[in-house]
Amino acid sequence: MGKNKLAKFAYMEEYPHVFQYPYAVLQDKGFDMKGKWNELFFGNNNPIVLELGCGKGEYTVGLAKLFPEKNFIGLDIKGARMWTGARQSLDEGLSNVAFLRTHIELLTYFFRQGEVSEIWITFPDPQMNKVNKRMTSTRFMKLYCQILSDDGIIHLKTDSNFMFTYTCAMVKENDLPVLFETDDLYHSEPADDILGIQTFYEQQWLARGLNIKYIKFECPDKDNWTEPEIEIEKDDYRSFGRSNSLNQSGK
Ligand SMILES: C[S@@+](CC[C@H](N)C(=O)[O-])C[C@H]1O[C@@H](n2cnc3c(N)ncnc32)[C@H](O)[C@@H]1O
């Protein structure tokens, strides 16, 4: 492991707004802030917004600056990436930001029902061959429902036509109310302050000339979820793109 990465891990251990809970730690110690993020950490009653797979945390930090009246938590399993956002939010004195290093699959260990009002999913791997790993699959939707408030909202921003088409189909199949949707964010209408925030991965895909897609939908608590039965053409650039050029520089 590089020296730089080790230094970042060491800093992360010290940061007061970073919580690191891999499964082993969770099993051992549990998480005593579940249901009490606002009471014990943020010290207010503001809505909590989660960014899942936040990478360097551009949305977590960017939204926190735009909306001081909300609380933001960036979640990812990769600590060295997350360090960038953790450092920036500390340097900028943002008191409405936290980072949680863990697996998305463990969300219900950290948040009680209704504790989260919005979820952002930014440029996830579309997992074209594994529906259960796809972050907008019904498997994950069931999980999100367990922590979202009744009027909870999910935002997906993606370069992937496959991911976007799949998510729109999942939303339709399950009658989820769509609040906004575009398959070409930057060429349809000017992106606003929120949608104009660009993540590390987004910048890479934009540089390749790909269109960015976005959908915002409600996620009410439901008993029954149905996977859409739909054939979707796979993104042709993934096989040579994501794993090589992005991962080398993305760390
Ligand atoms: C393609 S990157 C996108 C990062 C960032 N959102 C961006 O747009 O630059 C996907 C991120 O999701 C994280 N991730 C993927 N699956 C995860 C999981 N099951 N639990 C936690 N993080 C996960 C990865 O570590 C990675 O940082």
The ligand as a Tripos MOL2 file, in Angstrom:
@<TRIPOS>MOLECULE
LIG
   27    29     1     0     0
SMALL
NO_CHARGES

@<TRIPOS>ATOM
      1 C1        -17.8490    4.2020   -9.8230 C.3       1 LIG1
      2 S1        -17.4660    4.8060   -8.2600 S.3       1 LIG1
      3 C2        -18.2960    6.3700   -8.1950 C.3       1 LIG1
      4 C3        -17.7400    7.2580   -7.1200 C.3       1 LIG1
      5 C4        -18.3760    8.6590   -7.0430 C.3       1 LIG1
      6 N1        -19.7910    8.5880   -6.7310 N.3       1 LIG1
      7 C5        -18.1500    9.4150   -8.3070 C.2       1 LIG1
      8 O1        -19.1170    9.6310   -9.0580 O.co2     1 LIG1
      9 O2        -17.0070    9.8270   -8.5610 O.co2     1 LIG1
     10 C6        -18.4620    3.7880   -7.2370 C.3       1 LIG1
     11 C7        -18.1750    3.9440   -5.7610 C.3       1 LIG1
     12 O3        -19.0850    3.1340   -5.0400 O.3       1 LIG1
     13 C8        -18.4020    2.4670   -4.0020 C.3       1 LIG1
     14 N2        -19.1330    1.2260   -3.7330 N.ar      1 LIG1
     15 C9        -19.5050    0.2970   -4.6370 C.ar      1 LIG1
     16 N3        -20.1830   -0.6880   -4.0480 N.ar      1 LIG1
     17 C10       -20.2350   -0.3760   -2.7210 C.ar      1 LIG1
     18 C11       -20.8140   -0.9990   -1.5850 C.ar      1 LIG1
     19 N4        -21.4740   -2.1520   -1.7020 N.pl3     1 LIG1
     20 N5        -20.6810   -0.4120   -0.3840 N.ar      1 LIG1
     21 C12       -20.0100    0.7740   -0.2660 C.ar      1 LIG1
     22 N6        -19.4460    1.4200   -1.3060 N.ar      1 LIG1
     23 C13       -19.5660    0.8540   -2.5200 C.ar      1 LIG1
     24 C14       -17.0090    2.2310   -4.5460 C.3       1 LIG1
     25 O4        -16.0670    2.0610   -3.5090 O.3       1 LIG1
     26 C15       -16.7930    3.4860   -5.3790 C.3       1 LIG1
     27 O5        -16.1400    4.5090   -4.6450 O.3       1 LIG1
@<TRIPOS>BOND
     1     1     2 1
     2     2     3 1
     3     2    10 1
     4     3     4 1
     5     4     5 1
     6     5     6 1
     7     5     7 1
     8     7     8 2
     9     7     9 1
    10    10    11 1
    11    11    12 1
    12    11    26 1
    13    12    13 1
    14    13    14 1
    15    13    24 1
    16    14    15 ar
    17    14    23 ar
    18    15    16 ar
    19    16    17 ar
    20    17    18 ar
    21    17    23 ar
    22    18    19 1
    23    18    20 ar
    24    20    21 ar
    25    21    22 ar
    26    22    23 ar
    27    24    25 1
    28    24    26 1
    29    26    27 1
@<TRIPOS>SUBSTRUCTURE
     1 LIG1         1 GROUP 0 **** ****
